[in-house]
Amino acid sequence: MPEVQADAYQEFIKGLWRDNPVFVQVLGLCPMPAVTNSDSAVNALTQGIIFCRYFNKSEPGMRVKDRYLNPFTDFGFKKLFGVEPNKDILIDFLNELLRKDEGKIKDITYLSPEQLGRTIGERKAIFDIYCENEQGEKFIVEMQKAKQNYFKDRSIYYSTFPIQSQAQKGGWGLELKSVYMVGILDFVFDEDKSSDQVFHHEVQLFDKSVQKVFYDKLTYIYLEMPKFTKTIGELETHFDKWLYVLKNLENLTDKPTKLQERIFTKLFEQAEIANFDDDEYSEYEESLQDLS
């Protein structure tokens, strides 16, 4: 073997074997003692390399025991719902959530989640997801893990940005497009703790005098997820399945057979931690640490 090749080979062996105790230990878990031919050896070595790669990612704070991501993390939510390749997942969820009388959402365009105040001194807003459909209707979707006492106030404030963005100079011959503020909450509002019956709140401007909706183009939707308690066997609708996935995803070890729809197959593929690249692992780990 030429000297240069020999040196390179020795460096490879040194990095892979001699100076890599984790890899040496992992190989002990593989069926190497039972190897009887070269094909078995290759298979065993491959298993060791794959497991070693996974094992090395189990840094402190990273819950590698989970097969699927936690959608209530910033990274997890945006990976599933906030990127262009997965916008069909978001569309399916919004269509089930809204059940719009005027028809289903066919397409969405992601908008900048960072909205600046009108002046330097005014508070800005950063949404989890901000998008609009083909009709120009605006959607803000927030996933909130930690309890926030003034989340309703925050959502009202957030809704002012898509309203203001539609304002035009000139006269008041202005027709606004609908604005939807969606909050997926991993907590229960204090004022609702005494009632477990309603977890899906849909709020619009209401005229108390005549007991009917006054304005239907500004809608606030809140899902209090701890109140959703259906088991996999109790799921009846597509929306039930969505709620079940959002609440239980990180605790599942496999995709339930009852969730055979194409959209859930894609969601589970995107949510599988083993499919993450190194950068995604790092981002997800940071999101997990933010929850603690």
N, C-alpha and C positions, 0 to 999 in steps of 0.2 A: 504494500500500500504506500503511495507517495507520502512524503513527510507532511505536506500541508493537509492532505486528506486525513492522515492519522491524527494530527493535532485537532482538527475539527471534530473527528469522531470522539476523541477523548473528552473534549469540552461538552459534547452532546450527552455522553454517558454521565459525566460529572453532574451536569445540571438536571438530568432526568432521574438519576438513580442515587449516586453517591452523596450529593448535597441536597437531596429532597426526601427527608424522612417521612413526610406525609404520604408520598407516592409509594415508598417502601412498605409502609404500614397498610396502605390500601390494597396493595397486591396480595397481602396476606389474607384479605377477605375474598379474593377471587379464587376460582377453582384451579389454581396452578398445580397443586399437588396431584390432581387427578388427570393432568395433561398426558395424553398418550400420542398425540400427533401434532404436526405443525399448525394445522387449521385450528385445533383447540387452543394452542398457545396464542395464536393471533387473536382469537375471540376473547380469551381471558385477559390479554394485555389491553385490548380495546376497552373492555369493561372497566379495567383499572384506571385507564386514562380518563374516561368519561366520569367515573365516580370521583376521581381526584379533582377534576375541574369543578364539579359541583361542591365537593367537600371544602375546597379552598375558598369558596365564596361564602362559607358559613362564618363570617366575621362576627364579633360580638354585636348583638342587637339585630342581626338578620335572622328572621324566623324561617330558616330553610325547611323546617318541618311542613310548612304550608305548601301545597301544590299550586294554589291559585292566589293571586294578589288580593289585597284588601282594597275594595273600590272606594272606601272612605278615606284613603290616603290621597294626597294631592296628585302624586304621580299616577296612582292606579286609576283614579277617576278620569284624568285627562288622557291617559293611554287608551282607555276603552271608548270614551265618548268625544274627546276633543281633538282628534287628528283626522286629517282628510281621508286616509284609507279606511277609517272606521266610521265615517259619517252615516253609513247605512244603519249602524247600530243605534246611533242617536236618533235618527229619523224614526226607526221602528218604535223606540221607547216613547218619543214625543207623541206619535200617532196613537199609541195605546193610552197614554196619559190624558190627552186632550179630547179624543173622540170628537173631533170638530164636525159640526153639522155641515159646514160648507165644503167638506172634502178633506182627504188626507194630504199631508205634506209630501211633496214629491222630491224636493231637493232643498238643501240648505247651503249657505255660504258662511264660513267662519269669519267673524269680525274681530278686531283687536279687543282683547279682554281688558286692556288698560284704558280707562276713561279719565281725562283730566278735567279739573274744575274750570269754570269760566275765567277765573283769575288765579294768580300765583298762590294767593293765600287760601283758596278754597280746597277742601279735601277732594282727593281723587278717589276713584273706585277701580278695583281690580277684580273682575269676575272670574269664576272658574271656567265657564263657557259662555260665549256671547255669539249669537248667530242670527241669521234671518232666512226666511224661506223664499220661495220663488215669487211670492206675492208681496214681499217687503215687510212682512210681520216679523217682529223682533222677539228673541227668546234669550233670557238669562237663566242659566241653570247652575245652581249652587249645591254642592255636597258639603254638609256640615257635620263633622264628627263630634266635636266638643260642644257641650251645652253653651248657648249664648243667650243671656237674658233678654237682649234687645234685638233678636234676630228679625222680628217683624218690622221694627223701625229701620233696620239696615236694609231689608228688602224693599221697603217703600222708597228709601233714599236711592237705592240702585235703579229702581224703575224710572226715576226722573231723567236719567241719562238717555235712554232710547227715545223718550218723549221729546226732550230738547233737541235731539239730533234731527228730528223731522221738521223743526221750525224753519220757516223760510221768510226772508225779508219781504215787506210789502203788506198787502191787505190781509184780512183774516178769513179769506176763503180757503181755509186749510182743513183738510180731512186727514186725520191721523190714522196710521196703520196700527193694528192691534199689537199690544205689548204683553208678554207673558213672563212672569217672574216665578221660577220653579225652585223650591227648596226641598232637598232630600235630606232629612234630618235623622241623626242617630240619637235623638233625645226627644222628650215630650215637653210641650209647653206647660209651664206651671199651672196655668188656668185650665188645662185639659186633663190633669192627672186623675181626676175623679171619674173620668169616663173613658172606658176602653173600647167603646163602640165605634167611634169615628177616628180614623187615622189619616184619611184623605180629605183635606180641606181645600175647597175651591172658593175664592173670595173675589167679588166684584163690587163696584159701587152700587149701593142699594138705597132705594127710596122708601123709607119707613112709612111714609104717609099712605102710600098706595100698595105697599108690600110687593114690590117687584123691582127687578134690576133697572137701575137708572142709566148705567153706561156699561156696555159689555165688551169694550175694547181694551180694558185694563184688567188683567186677571192675575191673581196671586194664588199659587198652588203650593201647598205644604204637605209632605208625606212624613208622618211621625212613625218611622220604621219600627221602633220597639213595640208598637201596638199590633204590628202584623205578625200573627202567630201561626198561620196555616202551615201544616206539614206538607211534604211532597205529595202525599196521598190525597190531600184535601184541595189541591189546586184545581180550579175549574176553568179559568179564563187565561188568555194570553197575558193579560195584565197581572193576574195572580202569579204567573211564572216569572214575570219581570221582578216583582216585589220579592219573591222567594230568592231569586238569584242575587239581587242587591244585598239582601240581609245575610245570606248564608255562604256566599261565594268563597270567602277565604277559609271556611271550615270544611269545605267539600274535598273529598279525595278523588272524585271522578265526576263526570257529567251524568246526572241522573237520566235514566232511560226515558223519563216522562218529558224531558226537554229536548225533543228531537228536531225542532224547527231549525232551519238553516242559520237563522240569526244567532241562535244560542250556540250552535256549533262553532261559529266564527268567534263569538265572544269568549268561549272557553279556551279556544286556541290562543287568542290574544292575551288572555289572563294567565296563562300557564307560565310560572316563573322560570322553568327550565328553558324556555324559548328566549329569555332575555339575553341581550349581549352585555358586555361588561359595563358599559355606560348606563344601561337601563338598570342593571343590578345596583349600581352605586346610587342612582337617583331614587330607586325604590327604598333602599336602605335608609337614606336620609328622610324619606317620607315617613317610614316606620318610626324612626327616632323622634320625629316631630309629634307623633301621637303620644309618646311617653312623657 
